[in-house]
């Protein structure tokens, strides 16, 4: 069976500096990778520290589905994702 080759544009970009990567699946699930700690957790906001500031997932009925050392999955109704840049972080 022949397999289709994935176009280079669709491949994950290399991330050697371990920058935050946020992947949403519709409006019900978000994967946050390369975070450095949980800052805030409520049904309306999940905020994590990242290399250059913070990332915040805002919505309704948010819950942590899976938590790992450097990644977590947020479920619920996701309304927005914000990146907060810390100018002193470089």
N, CA, C and O atoms as a GROMACS GRO file, in nm:
protein
  360
    1UNK      N    1   0.084  -0.118   0.000
    1UNK     CA    2   0.000   0.000   0.000
    1UNK      C    3   0.088   0.124   0.000
    1UNK      O    4   0.186   0.133   0.074
    2UNK      N    5   0.053   0.218  -0.083
    2UNK     CA    6   0.128   0.341  -0.097
    2UNK      C    7   0.086   0.440   0.012
    2UNK      O    8  -0.033   0.459   0.037
    3UNK      N    9   0.184   0.503   0.076
    3UNK     CA   10   0.152   0.605   0.176
    3UNK      C   11   0.175   0.742   0.116
    3UNK      O   12   0.264   0.762   0.034
    4UNK      N   13   0.092   0.836   0.158
    4UNK     CA   14   0.105   0.972   0.109
    4UNK      C   15   0.213   1.044   0.188
    4UNK      O   16   0.219   1.034   0.310
    5UNK      N   17   0.296   1.118   0.118
    5UNK     CA   18   0.399   1.196   0.184
    5UNK      C   19   0.339   1.328   0.230
    5UNK      O   20   0.269   1.396   0.154
    6UNK      N   21   0.368   1.364   0.353
    6UNK     CA   22   0.313   1.488   0.409
    6UNK      C   23   0.394   1.607   0.356
    6UNK      O   24   0.517   1.602   0.357
    7UNK      N   25   0.328   1.713   0.309
    7UNK     CA   26   0.400   1.831   0.263
    7UNK      C   27   0.481   1.893   0.377
    7UNK      O   28   0.439   1.892   0.492
    8UNK      N   29   0.596   1.947   0.345
    8UNK     CA   30   0.685   2.007   0.446
    8UNK      C   31   0.615   2.119   0.522
    8UNK      O   32   0.645   2.141   0.640
    9UNK      N   33   0.524   2.190   0.458
    9UNK     CA   34   0.453   2.301   0.524
    9UNK      C   35   0.366   2.252   0.639
    9UNK      O   36   0.337   2.329   0.730
   10UNK      N   37   0.324   2.126   0.637
   10UNK     CA   38   0.237   2.073   0.741
   10UNK      C   39   0.313   2.004   0.853
   10UNK      O   40   0.253   1.965   0.953
   11UNK      N   41   0.442   1.988   0.838
   11UNK     CA   42   0.522   1.923   0.942
   11UNK      C   43   0.543   2.021   1.057
   11UNK      O   44   0.545   2.142   1.036
   12UNK      N   45   0.559   1.968   1.178
   12UNK     CA   46   0.587   2.054   1.293
   12UNK      C   47   0.717   2.128   1.271
   12UNK      O   48   0.816   2.071   1.227
   13UNK      N   49   0.715   2.256   1.302
   13UNK     CA   50   0.838   2.335   1.295
   13UNK      C   51   0.929   2.290   1.409
   13UNK      O   52   0.882   2.261   1.519
   14UNK      N   53   1.060   2.285   1.383
   14UNK     CA   54   1.150   2.249   1.491
   14UNK      C   55   1.140   2.350   1.605
   14UNK      O   56   1.115   2.468   1.581
   15UNK      N   57   1.158   2.305   1.727
   15UNK     CA   58   1.142   2.391   1.843
   15UNK      C   59   1.260   2.371   1.939
   15UNK      O   60   1.240   2.331   2.054
   16UNK      N   61   1.384   2.399   1.892
   16UNK     CA   62   1.500   2.371   1.976
   16UNK      C   63   1.510   2.460   2.100
   16UNK      O   64   1.574   2.422   2.198
   17UNK      N   65   1.447   2.577   2.098
   17UNK     CA   66   1.455   2.667   2.214
   17UNK      C   67   1.345   2.641   2.315
   17UNK      O   68   1.336   2.711   2.416
   18UNK      N   69   1.262   2.540   2.290
   18UNK     CA   70   1.157   2.499   2.384
   18UNK      C   71   1.057   2.612   2.412
   18UNK      O   72   1.014   2.631   2.526
   19UNK      N   73   1.020   2.686   2.308
   19UNK     CA   74   0.917   2.789   2.321
   19UNK      C   75   0.783   2.722   2.346
   19UNK      O   76   0.764   2.605   2.314
   20UNK      N   77   0.690   2.796   2.405
   20UNK     CA   78   0.556   2.744   2.430
   20UNK      C   79   0.490   2.709   2.297
   20UNK      O   80   0.503   2.782   2.199
   21UNK      N   81   0.422   2.597   2.294
   21UNK     CA   82   0.346   2.556   2.176
   21UNK      C   83   0.205   2.526   2.224
   21UNK      O   84   0.185   2.441   2.311
   22UNK      N   85   0.106   2.596   2.166
   22UNK     CA   86  -0.033   2.576   2.202
   22UNK      C   87  -0.106   2.522   2.080
   22UNK      O   88  -0.106   2.584   1.973
   23UNK      N   89  -0.168   2.406   2.096
   23UNK     CA   90  -0.243   2.344   1.987
   23UNK      C   91  -0.387   2.330   2.035
   23UNK      O   92  -0.412   2.268   2.139
   24UNK      N   93  -0.482   2.387   1.960
   24UNK     CA   94  -0.622   2.372   1.996
   24UNK      C   95  -0.690   2.276   1.900
   24UNK      O   96  -0.657   2.271   1.781
   25UNK      N   97  -0.782   2.200   1.953
   25UNK     CA   98  -0.865   2.112   1.872
   25UNK      C   99  -1.007   2.165   1.887
   25UNK      O  100  -1.073   2.140   1.987
   26UNK      N  101  -1.052   2.237   1.786
   26UNK     CA  102  -1.183   2.302   1.794
   26UNK      C  103  -1.185   2.400   1.910
   26UNK      O  104  -1.085   2.467   1.937
   27UNK      N  105  -1.299   2.407   1.978
   27UNK     CA  106  -1.310   2.497   2.094
   27UNK      C  107  -1.326   2.419   2.224
   27UNK      O  108  -1.376   2.473   2.323
   28UNK      N  109  -1.284   2.290   2.223
   28UNK     CA  110  -1.306   2.205   2.340
   28UNK      C  111  -1.179   2.146   2.402
   28UNK      O  112  -1.186   2.086   2.509
   29UNK      N  113  -1.064   2.162   2.338
   29UNK     CA  114  -0.943   2.101   2.391
   29UNK      C  115  -0.821   2.182   2.347
   29UNK      O  116  -0.814   2.227   2.232
   30UNK      N  117  -0.725   2.200   2.438
   30UNK     CA  118  -0.600   2.267   2.406
   30UNK      C  119  -0.484   2.191   2.469
   30UNK      O  120  -0.492   2.149   2.584
   31UNK      N  121  -0.379   2.175   2.393
   31UNK     CA  122  -0.256   2.114   2.441
   31UNK      C  123  -0.152   2.224   2.454
   31UNK      O  124  -0.123   2.293   2.356
   32UNK      N  125  -0.096   2.241   2.573
   32UNK     CA  126   0.009   2.340   2.597
   32UNK      C  127   0.138   2.264   2.626
   32UNK      O  128   0.148   2.191   2.724
   33UNK      N  129   0.236   2.282   2.539
   33UNK     CA  130   0.363   2.212   2.553
   33UNK      C  131   0.474   2.311   2.588
   33UNK      O  132   0.467   2.428   2.551
   34UNK      N  133   0.573   2.263   2.657
   34UNK     CA  134   0.693   2.340   2.694
   34UNK      C  135   0.665   2.448   2.797
   34UNK      O  136   0.735   2.549   2.800
   35UNK      N  137   0.564   2.430   2.882
   35UNK     CA  138   0.541   2.526   2.990
   35UNK      C  139   0.640   2.496   3.102
   35UNK      O  140   0.701   2.389   3.106
   36UNK      N  141   0.656   2.592   3.193
   36UNK     CA  142   0.750   2.572   3.305
   36UNK      C  143   0.680   2.580   3.440
   36UNK      O  144   0.745   2.596   3.543
   37UNK      N  145   0.548   2.569   3.440
   37UNK     CA  146   0.476   2.566   3.566
   37UNK      C  147   0.338   2.626   3.556
   37UNK      O  148   0.312   2.712   3.472
   38UNK      N  149   0.249   2.579   3.641
   38UNK     CA  150   0.111   2.628   3.646
   38UNK      C  151   0.106   2.753   3.735
   38UNK      O  152   0.152   2.749   3.849
   39UNK      N  153   0.051   2.862   3.683
   39UNK     CA  154   0.040   2.987   3.758
   39UNK      C  155  -0.099   3.008   3.816
   39UNK      O  156  -0.113   3.060   3.927
   40UNK      N  157  -0.201   2.969   3.740
   40UNK     CA  158  -0.340   2.993   3.782
   40UNK      C  159  -0.428   2.884   3.724
   40UNK      O  160  -0.408   2.839   3.610
   41UNK      N  161  -0.526   2.841   3.803
   41UNK     CA  162  -0.617   2.738   3.755
   41UNK      C  163  -0.755   2.764   3.813
   41UNK      O  164  -0.774   2.761   3.935
   42UNK      N  165  -0.852   2.789   3.725
   42UNK     CA  166  -0.991   2.806   3.764
   42UNK      C  167  -1.077   2.758   3.648
   42UNK      O  168  -1.025   2.731   3.540
   43UNK      N  169  -1.210   2.747   3.668
   43UNK     CA  170  -1.296   2.706   3.557
   43UNK      C  171  -1.301   2.807   3.442
   43UNK      O  172  -1.351   2.776   3.334
   44UNK      N  173  -1.248   2.928   3.464
   44UNK     CA  174  -1.248   3.031   3.360
   44UNK      C  175  -1.110   3.058   3.301
   44UNK      O  176  -1.100   3.118   3.194
   45UNK      N  177  -1.002   3.016   3.369
   45UNK     CA  178  -0.868   3.050   3.322
   45UNK      C  179  -0.765   2.946   3.367
   45UNK      O  180  -0.759   2.910   3.484
   46UNK      N  181  -0.686   2.900   3.272
   46UNK     CA  182  -0.569   2.818   3.303
   46UNK      C  183  -0.449   2.896   3.250
   46UNK      O  184  -0.439   2.921   3.130
   47UNK      N  185  -0.360   2.933   3.340
   47UNK     CA  186  -0.245   3.016   3.303
   47UNK      C  187  -0.117   2.944   3.342
   47UNK      O  188  -0.103   2.897   3.455
   48UNK      N  189  -0.024   2.935   3.246
   48UNK     CA  190   0.102   2.868   3.271
   48UNK      C  191   0.219   2.961   3.242
   48UNK      O  192   0.210   3.050   3.157
   49UNK      N  193   0.327   2.939   3.314
   49UNK     CA  194   0.450   3.014   3.291
   49UNK      C  195   0.519   2.952   3.171
   49UNK      O  196   0.516   2.831   3.152
   50UNK      N  197   0.580   3.037   3.090
   50UNK     CA  198   0.660   2.987   2.979
   50UNK      C  199   0.786   3.071   2.968
   50UNK      O  200   0.804   3.169   3.041
   51UNK      N  201   0.872   3.033   2.880
   51UNK     CA  202   1.006   3.092   2.870
   51UNK      C  203   1.004   3.244   2.859
   51UNK      O  204   1.088   3.310   2.918
   52UNK      N  205   0.911   3.299   2.786
   52UNK     CA  206   0.908   3.444   2.763
   52UNK      C  207   0.786   3.513   2.822
   52UNK      O  208   0.745   3.618   2.773
   53UNK      N  209   0.728   3.456   2.927
   53UNK     CA  210   0.612   3.518   2.989
   53UNK      C  211   0.513   3.414   3.038
   53UNK      O  212   0.546   3.330   3.122
   54UNK      N  213   0.391   3.421   2.984
   54UNK     CA  214   0.287   3.327   3.025
   54UNK      C  215   0.191   3.303   2.909
   54UNK      O  216   0.185   3.381   2.814
   55UNK      N  217   0.118   3.193   2.919
   55UNK     CA  218   0.013   3.161   2.823
   55UNK      C  219  -0.114   3.135   2.903
   55UNK      O  220  -0.110   3.068   3.007
   56UNK      N  221  -0.226   3.188   2.854
   56UNK     CA  222  -0.352   3.175   2.927
   56UNK      C  223  -0.460   3.121   2.833
   56UNK      O  224  -0.480   3.173   2.724
   57UNK      N  225  -0.527   3.017   2.878
   57UNK     CA  226  -0.643   2.964   2.808
   57UNK      C  227  -0.765   3.012   2.886
   57UNK      O  228  -0.778   2.982   3.004
   58UNK      N  229  -0.854   3.086   2.820
   58UNK     CA  230  -0.972   3.141   2.886
   58UNK      C  231  -1.098   3.075   2.828
   58UNK      O  232  -1.103   3.042   2.710
   59UNK      N  233  -1.198   3.057   2.915
   59UNK     CA  234  -1.322   2.997   2.867
   59UNK      C  235  -1.416   2.966   2.981
   59UNK      O  236  -1.416   3.034   3.084
   60UNK      N  237  -1.496   2.863   2.964
   60UNK     CA  238  -1.596   2.822   3.063
   60UNK      C  239  -1.583   2.673   3.091
   60UNK      O  240  -1.564   2.593   2.999
   61UNK      N  241  -1.593   2.636   3.217
   61UNK     CA  242  -1.588   2.496   3.256
   61UNK      C  243  -1.456   2.430   3.225
   61UNK      O  244  -1.452   2.312   3.191
   62UNK      N  245  -1.346   2.505   3.236
   62UNK     CA  246  -1.215   2.450   3.202
   62UNK      C  247  -1.169   2.351   3.309
   62UNK      O  248  -1.193   2.369   3.428
   63UNK      N  249  -1.102   2.247   3.264
   63UNK     CA  250  -1.048   2.144   3.354
   63UNK      C  251  -0.917   2.096   3.296
   63UNK      O  252  -0.895   2.098   3.175
   64UNK      N  253  -0.828   2.051   3.386
   64UNK     CA  254  -0.702   1.991   3.343
   64UNK      C  255  -0.727   1.843   3.319
   64UNK      O  256  -0.756   1.768   3.413
   65UNK      N  257  -0.715   1.801   3.197
   65UNK     CA  258  -0.741   1.662   3.160
   65UNK      C  259  -0.619   1.574   3.185
   65UNK      O  260  -0.630   1.462   3.232
   66UNK      N  261  -0.502   1.629   3.151
   66UNK     CA  262  -0.377   1.555   3.171
   66UNK      C  263  -0.269   1.656   3.203
   66UNK      O  264  -0.260   1.762   3.141
   67UNK      N  265  -0.185   1.623   3.301
   67UNK     CA  266  -0.076   1.712   3.340
   67UNK      C  267   0.053   1.632   3.340
   67UNK      O  268   0.064   1.529   3.408
   68UNK      N  269   0.149   1.679   3.265
   68UNK     CA  270   0.283   1.620   3.263
   68UNK      C  271   0.383   1.729   3.298
   68UNK      O  272   0.347   1.846   3.311
   69UNK      N  273   0.508   1.691   3.313
   69UNK     CA  274   0.612   1.785   3.354
   69UNK      C  275   0.616   1.910   3.267
   69UNK      O  276   0.626   2.021   3.320
   70UNK      N  277   0.608   1.894   3.136
   70UNK     CA  278   0.619   2.010   3.047
   70UNK      C  279   0.503   2.024   2.950
   70UNK      O  280   0.512   2.098   2.852
   71UNK      N  281   0.393   1.954   2.976
   71UNK     CA  282   0.276   1.964   2.888
   71UNK      C  283   0.150   1.937   2.967
   71UNK      O  284   0.150   1.862   3.065
   72UNK      N  285   0.041   2.000   2.922
   72UNK     CA  286  -0.088   1.972   2.984
   72UNK      C  287  -0.199   1.989   2.881
   72UNK      O  288  -0.184   2.059   2.782
   73UNK      N  289  -0.311   1.922   2.909
   73UNK     CA  290  -0.428   1.930   2.823
   73UNK      C  291  -0.540   1.996   2.901
   73UNK      O  292  -0.572   1.955   3.013
   74UNK      N  293  -0.599   2.099   2.841
   74UNK     CA  294  -0.712   2.171   2.900
   74UNK      C  295  -0.836   2.137   2.820
   74UNK      O  296  -0.834   2.142   2.697
   75UNK      N  297  -0.945   2.102   2.890
   75UNK     CA  298  -1.072   2.076   2.823
   75UNK      C  299  -1.176   2.173   2.876
   75UNK      O  300  -1.158   2.233   2.982
   76UNK      N  301  -1.285   2.188   2.804
   76UNK     CA  302  -1.393   2.279   2.839
   76UNK      C  303  -1.424   2.365   2.717
   76UNK      O  304  -1.378   2.335   2.607
   77UNK      N  305  -1.502   2.469   2.736
   77UNK     CA  306  -1.533   2.560   2.626
   77UNK      C  307  -1.424   2.666   2.619
   77UNK      O  308  -1.420   2.756   2.704
   78UNK      N  309  -1.337   2.657   2.520
   78UNK     CA  310  -1.225   2.749   2.506
   78UNK      C  311  -1.269   2.868   2.422
   78UNK      O  312  -1.310   2.852   2.307
   79UNK      N  313  -1.259   2.986   2.480
   79UNK     CA  314  -1.301   3.108   2.411
   79UNK      C  315  -1.183   3.184   2.353
   79UNK      O  316  -1.196   3.247   2.248
   80UNK      N  317  -1.067   3.179   2.421
   80UNK     CA  318  -0.949   3.246   2.366
   80UNK      C  319  -0.823   3.193   2.431
   80UNK      O  320  -0.825   3.137   2.541
   81UNK      N  321  -0.713   3.214   2.360
   81UNK     CA  322  -0.580   3.182   2.410
   81UNK      C  323  -0.497   3.309   2.399
   81UNK      O  324  -0.492   3.372   2.294
   82UNK      N  325  -0.434   3.346   2.509
   82UNK     CA  326  -0.354   3.469   2.511
   82UNK      C  327  -0.210   3.436   2.547
   82UNK      O  328  -0.184   3.350   2.632
   83UNK      N  329  -0.116   3.505   2.482
   83UNK     CA  330   0.024   3.495   2.517
   83UNK      C  331   0.063   3.628   2.582
   83UNK      O  332   0.045   3.735   2.523
   84UNK      N  333   0.115   3.621   2.702
   84UNK     CA  334   0.156   3.739   2.776
   84UNK      C  335   0.308   3.744   2.772
   84UNK      O  336   0.375   3.657   2.828
   85UNK      N  337   0.363   3.845   2.706
   85UNK     CA  338   0.508   3.856   2.690
   85UNK      C  339   0.569   3.933   2.805
   85UNK      O  340   0.519   4.038   2.845
   86UNK      N  341   0.678   3.880   2.856
   86UNK     CA  342   0.754   3.945   2.962
   86UNK      C  343   0.875   4.009   2.896
   86UNK      O  344   0.966   3.939   2.851
   87UNK      N  345   0.877   4.142   2.889
   87UNK     CA  346   0.983   4.213   2.820
   87UNK      C  347   1.120   4.189   2.884
   87UNK      O  348   1.222   4.200   2.817
   88UNK      N  349   1.124   4.156   3.014
   88UNK     CA  350   1.253   4.131   3.080
   88UNK      C  351   1.303   3.990   3.055
   88UNK      O  352   1.418   3.960   3.087
   89UNK      N  353   1.219   3.903   2.996
   89UNK     CA  354   1.259   3.765   2.972
   89UNK      C  355   1.344   3.750   2.846
   89UNK      O  356   1.397   3.642   2.820
   90UNK      N  357   1.357   3.856   2.768
   90UNK     CA  358   1.444   3.851   2.650
   90UNK      C  359   1.367   3.811   2.533
   90UNK      O  360   1.421   3.801   2.423
   0.00000   0.00000   0.00000
